[in-house]
């Protein structure tokens, strides 16, 4: 699941939401998909990565540039010579890779990337219009247009050099141990993830409250195990990371020898932080990351550092307590800072500052950032075109201002009403499904249904648009725009501490090609961006739409009842509403999924011990949601077909309704992907690779064998399978 580091699929290469800015880093937001993002920087500068004005991919989109929506039922991607009972992914997607070579600027090509390109071109048309200065623009139109124009002005960015960053660089170079946390707060407010993370969230055990939360952070590699694994590939990545740090410091004016020495010491310091950090798998347990403390108790864990200076600089409202998401981390961090010389700490901060805003700095910084995070980590040879990255930057920083225009143009008609009908159908299917669960007692079934009936459905876009009136946007200064946008979002989120929870808030922007479940809100959310072909096609039949977007809806709904979501009650509170026997039965069934997915080889090695395996525990929530969601979508499809008088046995394009349903589901995951990107995904992402998301769920579906006439014991219909929901 996409929980503690939510990657917005609308973001460009090199962008993730930083801990300071993202609720999703601190709350288990369970999303449908994590788009492989080349150039995954450790925190976001809010604007897309820059290329020099002379770089071939820095130009605005050529009028001849066209992107096409993928067919909702793609016969050309199928390999009908393959036996669907042996390998259903090969049957449904076997010719996809041959027909869809990976573009040089992408880690993969798949249905999400394809729709991302279409949506980005649509958004770019909006931004190009408003980038042309004019008195007729509304305040929001001015902001999105000017943000885009400044991001695209690479000539100005290159000519300015490091001048716009000099005030912050001077603060870094003169920081003392006494004012270290003050500078940390100032930089975190701008999105620079140093030392640790700080933000806000709904209180896990009282979802009506917004509370402050402190968490581990400060790493430049994707997650803690990159620092601790001992394999040859991991050692190589660490060596490349040190070289990257040294090059960035050299570009900022350090002598090469000094930069190399500082880079080595930075790796040592970050390794100390990593060793004290929880793993991604450990962070999946809500109880593990929920430790309410008084402010005095927390401050004592990092003494003698003055935490109040951080709170002031980060614009945190007055607090007397917080949630400590990683209690063992903070004392170890304080020791690491104490034992590290001041020059190394300055170099560490300077590197992260440069890395965060490489997007808004001259081409040499941007190129180095992309080379490491994009090429070395994910195997992508070329950055996305600048217009794509700047478009995504606006969506990240002014997503609801841009999204309001987007939905007016591209989410019209009855799409919202029809999607909502599908949601209701699938919720009814879960109600029906709960009644059939022989392993669950009547008492727990009652509590499960109470939670199900309390789920809030959000479709397309928020009812009330975000107010950006306090955000200043320059038509020429890309760096200032990134700093201001990050600070605006930081202040907006921290200002919620102590305030009533806004039940209408969205985590994703309307153009986002994704969906999510929020256990503290107990809501499911489907942005307008994913309610487009192939996922939802108003011209497709029931079988195809229920196989595509229906499975997505079922996936998010099931997240409320996976190994994490099931720990939250109908009101969004962390609460054990299970009987011991039911919990034991649930864990036995999820254990089956852990074993099933943990046996999949994601990246074959030279020898079996070198194989990169799917992490069955890390991916358990998403795998549970895939499996349960597909069951629910199939039940809902059959019920809706019966109600509408649709003959499910009638063949269309040579396939019955149930066959088209399962093919459509598998084609959600048709993909051609770089091995390096798969490796990075398996090591960091709670979603299984695409091939296993398709086959891993299909083998556990009770309706599949009948639909395709598969015999018990065939690879796709094993004698023993897994079933939770």
Secondary structure as GFF3:
##gff-version 3
##sequence-region A 1 725
A	DSSP	three_ten_helix	23	25	.	.	.	ID=ss1
A	DSSP	beta_strand	29	31	.	.	.	ID=ss2
A	DSSP	three_ten_helix	75	77	.	.	.	ID=ss3
A	DSSP	alpha_helix	88	93	.	.	.	ID=ss4
A	DSSP	alpha_helix	96	99	.	.	.	ID=ss5
A	DSSP	beta_strand	108	110	.	.	.	ID=ss6
A	DSSP	alpha_helix	111	131	.	.	.	ID=ss7
A	DSSP	alpha_helix	139	152	.	.	.	ID=ss8
A	DSSP	alpha_helix	154	160	.	.	.	ID=ss9
A	DSSP	three_ten_helix	163	165	.	.	.	ID=ss10
A	DSSP	alpha_helix	166	173	.	.	.	ID=ss11
A	DSSP	alpha_helix	180	189	.	.	.	ID=ss12
A	DSSP	beta_strand	196	203	.	.	.	ID=ss13
A	DSSP	beta_strand	206	216	.	.	.	ID=ss14
A	DSSP	alpha_helix	225	228	.	.	.	ID=ss15
A	DSSP	alpha_helix	232	251	.	.	.	ID=ss16
A	DSSP	alpha_helix	256	275	.	.	.	ID=ss17
A	DSSP	alpha_helix	280	283	.	.	.	ID=ss18
A	DSSP	three_ten_helix	286	289	.	.	.	ID=ss19
A	DSSP	beta_strand	292	294	.	.	.	ID=ss20
A	DSSP	alpha_helix	295	301	.	.	.	ID=ss21
A	DSSP	alpha_helix	307	313	.	.	.	ID=ss22
A	DSSP	beta_strand	321	324	.	.	.	ID=ss23
A	DSSP	alpha_helix	327	339	.	.	.	ID=ss24
A	DSSP	alpha_helix	342	356	.	.	.	ID=ss25
A	DSSP	three_ten_helix	358	360	.	.	.	ID=ss26
A	DSSP	alpha_helix	363	370	.	.	.	ID=ss27
A	DSSP	pi_helix	371	376	.	.	.	ID=ss28
A	DSSP	alpha_helix	377	378	.	.	.	ID=ss29
A	DSSP	alpha_helix	386	397	.	.	.	ID=ss30
A	DSSP	alpha_helix	399	410	.	.	.	ID=ss31
A	DSSP	alpha_helix	415	436	.	.	.	ID=ss32
A	DSSP	alpha_helix	442	454	.	.	.	ID=ss33
A	DSSP	beta_strand	456	460	.	.	.	ID=ss34
A	DSSP	alpha_helix	478	494	.	.	.	ID=ss35
A	DSSP	beta_strand	515	518	.	.	.	ID=ss36
A	DSSP	beta_strand	523	527	.	.	.	ID=ss37
A	DSSP	three_ten_helix	528	530	.	.	.	ID=ss38
A	DSSP	alpha_helix	542	559	.	.	.	ID=ss39
A	DSSP	three_ten_helix	565	567	.	.	.	ID=ss40
A	DSSP	alpha_helix	580	598	.	.	.	ID=ss41
A	DSSP	beta_strand	601	603	.	.	.	ID=ss42
A	DSSP	three_ten_helix	608	610	.	.	.	ID=ss43
A	DSSP	beta_strand	612	613	.	.	.	ID=ss44
A	DSSP	alpha_helix	620	644	.	.	.	ID=ss45
A	DSSP	alpha_helix	657	667	.	.	.	ID=ss46
A	DSSP	beta_strand	671	673	.	.	.	ID=ss47
A	DSSP	alpha_helix	675	684	.	.	.	ID=ss48
A	DSSP	alpha_helix	690	698	.	.	.	ID=ss49
A	DSSP	alpha_helix	704	708	.	.	.	ID=ss50
###
